[in-house]
Amino acid sequence: MYKCINCGQTVDIKKYSESKCPKCRYRILFKEVPVVKRTVKAR
């Protein structure tokens, strides 16, 4: 769940894919960063 800074509307990130609030159309930045796994091999 994410809360809008402008109007206080709670937005479910799993169901809602747009980056704007459905109530007031205020732009929300989702803090979900994809996990990047890198294997570093020493040669």
Residue frames as a rotation matrix with the C-alpha (Angstrom) as fourth column:
MET 1
0.570 0.822 0.000 0.00
0.822 -0.570 0.000 0.00
0.000 0.000 -1.000 0.00
TYR 2
-0.636 -0.744 0.203 1.17
0.755 -0.655 -0.034 3.50
0.158 0.132 0.979 -0.86
LYS 3
0.260 0.722 -0.641 -0.22
0.784 -0.546 -0.297 6.77
-0.565 -0.425 -0.708 0.45
CYS 4
0.237 -0.099 0.966 -0.58
0.781 -0.573 -0.250 9.78
0.578 0.814 -0.059 -1.86
ILE 5
-0.642 -0.583 -0.498 1.27
0.763 -0.549 -0.342 12.86
-0.074 -0.600 0.797 -0.61
ASN 6
-0.883 0.277 0.378 -1.23
-0.066 -0.872 0.484 15.29
0.464 0.403 0.789 -2.17
CYS 7
-0.089 0.974 0.210 -4.65
-0.675 -0.214 0.706 13.95
0.732 -0.079 0.676 -1.09
GLY 8
-0.471 -0.169 0.866 -3.86
-0.846 0.365 -0.389 11.05
-0.250 -0.916 -0.315 1.27
GLN 9
0.640 0.719 -0.271 -5.49
-0.768 0.600 -0.224 8.37
0.002 0.352 0.936 -0.88
THR 10
-0.084 -0.655 0.751 -4.10
-0.492 0.683 0.541 4.87
-0.867 -0.324 -0.379 -0.34
VAL 11
0.446 0.128 -0.886 -3.07
-0.889 0.181 -0.421 3.18
0.106 0.975 0.194 -3.58
ASP 12
0.596 -0.225 0.771 -2.46
-0.113 0.927 0.358 -0.56
-0.795 -0.300 0.527 -3.88
ILE 13
-0.115 -0.770 -0.628 0.72
-0.832 -0.271 0.484 -1.01
-0.543 0.578 -0.609 -5.91
LYS 14
-0.724 -0.191 0.662 -0.03
0.026 0.953 0.303 -4.65
-0.689 0.237 -0.685 -6.81
LYS 15
0.085 0.861 0.501 -3.37
0.776 0.258 -0.575 -3.86
-0.625 0.437 -0.647 -8.49
TYR 16
0.916 0.276 -0.290 -2.53
0.101 -0.860 -0.500 -0.37
-0.387 0.429 -0.816 -9.76
SER 17
0.268 -0.856 0.442 0.26
0.917 0.367 0.154 -0.09
-0.294 0.364 0.884 -12.34
GLU 18
0.503 -0.040 0.864 0.03
0.497 -0.804 -0.327 3.60
0.707 0.593 -0.384 -13.26
SER 19
-0.466 -0.789 -0.401 2.34
0.826 -0.227 -0.515 6.16
0.315 -0.571 0.758 -11.65
LYS 20
-0.727 0.295 0.620 -0.47
-0.298 -0.949 0.102 8.62
0.619 -0.111 0.778 -10.89
CYS 21
-0.884 0.449 0.130 -2.99
-0.036 0.212 -0.977 8.75
-0.466 -0.868 -0.172 -8.06
PRO 22
-0.648 0.686 0.331 -6.47
0.708 0.383 0.593 7.56
0.280 0.619 -0.734 -9.20
LYS 23
0.213 0.779 -0.590 -8.18
0.920 -0.363 -0.147 10.23
-0.328 -0.511 -0.794 -7.09
CYS 24
0.659 0.026 -0.752 -6.25
0.077 -0.997 0.033 13.45
-0.748 -0.079 -0.659 -7.75
ARG 25
0.905 -0.307 0.294 -3.92
0.363 0.199 -0.910 12.37
0.220 0.931 0.292 -10.63
TYR 26
0.674 -0.718 0.173 -0.88
-0.722 -0.591 0.360 13.41
-0.157 -0.367 -0.917 -8.57
ARG 27
0.411 -0.586 -0.698 2.32
-0.400 0.573 -0.716 11.70
0.820 0.573 0.001 -9.66
ILE 28
0.785 -0.170 0.596 3.50
-0.524 0.332 0.785 9.04
-0.332 -0.928 0.171 -7.23
LEU 29
0.025 -0.853 -0.521 6.94
-0.829 0.274 -0.489 7.51
0.559 0.444 -0.700 -7.32
PHE 30
0.953 0.292 -0.082 6.93
-0.217 0.846 0.488 3.84
0.212 -0.447 0.869 -6.43
LYS 31
0.280 -0.893 0.353 9.96
-0.945 -0.193 0.262 2.84
-0.166 -0.407 -0.898 -4.41
GLU 32
0.727 0.017 0.686 9.96
-0.035 0.999 0.012 -0.71
-0.685 -0.033 0.728 -5.77
VAL 33
0.169 -0.770 -0.616 13.39
-0.972 -0.233 0.024 -1.29
-0.162 0.594 -0.788 -7.30
PRO 34
0.888 0.168 -0.428 13.99
-0.296 0.921 -0.252 -4.59
0.352 0.350 0.868 -9.09
VAL 35
0.634 -0.655 0.410 16.58
-0.299 0.282 0.912 -6.77
-0.713 -0.701 -0.017 -7.37
VAL 36
0.702 -0.505 -0.502 19.76
-0.544 0.074 -0.836 -7.02
0.459 0.860 -0.223 -9.40
LYS 37
0.740 -0.471 0.481 22.01
-0.130 0.602 0.788 -9.96
-0.660 -0.645 0.384 -8.62
ARG 38
0.696 -0.592 -0.407 25.48
-0.555 -0.085 -0.827 -9.95
0.455 0.802 -0.388 -10.09
THR 39
0.874 -0.478 0.087 28.03
0.326 0.709 0.625 -12.66
-0.360 -0.518 0.776 -9.55
VAL 40
0.676 -0.721 -0.155 31.52
-0.725 -0.612 -0.315 -11.21
0.132 0.326 -0.936 -9.61
LYS 41
0.915 -0.403 0.027 34.19
0.400 0.913 0.074 -13.73
-0.054 -0.057 0.997 -10.44
ALA 42
0.555 -0.813 -0.178 37.80
-0.642 -0.554 0.530 -13.01
-0.529 -0.180 -0.829 -9.57
ARG 43
0.975 -0.217 -0.051 40.17
0.115 0.686 -0.719 -14.32
0.191 0.695 0.693 -12.17
